[in-house]
Amino acid sequence: MNVDYNLKTFLKMFYLDSNIPMCLYDNNQLIYCVPKITDLKPIPDKYKKILMEQSEQISYYSTDYGTYFSALKIKHKHNLLLLMGPVNNIPYTSSDLHFLYNDYTVPQDKREDFQHFIGRIPPISLTSLLAKMIFIHYCLNKEISTLQDFFPYNNSSGYNELIIGNKEIYQTKESFSHNKSYELETLTLNLVRTGNPDGFKQLDVNDSKFNTGVTGSTALQQLRNNVIITTTLSTRAAIDGGLDYDTAYQLSDDFIRSAERIQKAEDLYDLLQKIGYTFAQKVQEVQIPLSANDIIQKAIRFIQQNTNQHISVQQVSEYVGFSRSYFSTYFKQELGFSISAFILRCKLEESKRLLKYTNKSLSIISSYLCFSSQSHFQTAFKKQYGLTPTQYRRDSDF
């Protein structure tokens, strides 16, 4: 088959800008490749086969060592498939090269040339690779896709399988400390701080906005470290937004433990995409009107951190240094609801997490949260949420 001259020119010009290898296949037969690779396969057969079998218009594959390939089906040319890659999220290390030598079956006398070929490929993230494919898809197929098509933030099923530590949230927490390696985009942290998970769906993520630098010696370690860094910053932003310390730090521990267990780059990348969104969701669940008044914030955090105690309005007022009558009036003027209503709200929100993530009985939960009786707990819960605690526990979609 003769490839259309304009298509060849387009790919050639795109390569001049991206420096990412591209191969064009027609019915599994290579018909064009840029740059030309002599004596070597342009893409390992095992990865090519996986990508060719995908049903999606745009697809990608992540190797076990963190290198990515992507594929695009070209609609106006039947059975025409464009493959792009390999790309890495950090400069290729000797370890990466060793894996690539094996995948590409590079003989000893060709390895220096192969290193030059690989060395010309810029380190980019998976999102940037897909963004380039989305652009080509629009140019060639006249269809619009978004990064959210590949990383739906509201899909928490994978996250729920990874995070297993929620049952420990009500146990004593160890002190938390992580090094801050780089500054995340201010907008991202603001979405967490203000409890705006939907904002992540409109957020364009690419290397120009999120240049994290090299934080690991391999692609997998880079992703793992980025999970830790992003989690650390998101934890602090969530606390600033009103999420209680225990929940924030337990969520942080869960993300980091998950990152340590995961051995596939694709799963680490998926986890990384969910961090900010998940923290923003948690802030949204407990969100109250933000106040610039440090006294109000101090009272709020005191209540959130002591939901398993007998908290009175008097105790809260004394904690912030005011009389009960004065601070009760001031609190309601600032936030629109009373201290006692907020105490009950925090207890009920925590009961939802206990019901969802633990097997504790209703009597234990009501006792833990210091309700006067199980009946009182059940009545307050139904009044607040419109269903009983037992119904809530059964309904995972609530």
Secondary structure as GFF3:
##gff-version 3
##sequence-region A 1 398
A	DSSP	alpha_helix	5	18	.	.	.	ID=ss1
A	DSSP	beta_strand	22	26	.	.	.	ID=ss2
A	DSSP	beta_strand	29	34	.	.	.	ID=ss3
A	DSSP	alpha_helix	45	52	.	.	.	ID=ss4
A	DSSP	beta_strand	58	62	.	.	.	ID=ss5
A	DSSP	beta_strand	68	74	.	.	.	ID=ss6
A	DSSP	beta_strand	80	87	.	.	.	ID=ss7
A	DSSP	alpha_helix	94	104	.	.	.	ID=ss8
A	DSSP	three_ten_helix	108	110	.	.	.	ID=ss9
A	DSSP	alpha_helix	111	119	.	.	.	ID=ss10
A	DSSP	alpha_helix	126	141	.	.	.	ID=ss11
A	DSSP	three_ten_helix	147	149	.	.	.	ID=ss12
A	DSSP	alpha_helix	157	162	.	.	.	ID=ss13
A	DSSP	three_ten_helix	166	168	.	.	.	ID=ss14
A	DSSP	alpha_helix	186	193	.	.	.	ID=ss15
A	DSSP	three_ten_helix	197	201	.	.	.	ID=ss16
A	DSSP	alpha_helix	219	240	.	.	.	ID=ss17
A	DSSP	alpha_helix	245	261	.	.	.	ID=ss18
A	DSSP	alpha_helix	265	285	.	.	.	ID=ss19
A	DSSP	alpha_helix	294	304	.	.	.	ID=ss20
A	DSSP	alpha_helix	313	320	.	.	.	ID=ss21
A	DSSP	alpha_helix	324	335	.	.	.	ID=ss22
A	DSSP	alpha_helix	339	357	.	.	.	ID=ss23
A	DSSP	alpha_helix	362	368	.	.	.	ID=ss24
A	DSSP	alpha_helix	374	385	.	.	.	ID=ss25
A	DSSP	alpha_helix	389	394	.	.	.	ID=ss26
###
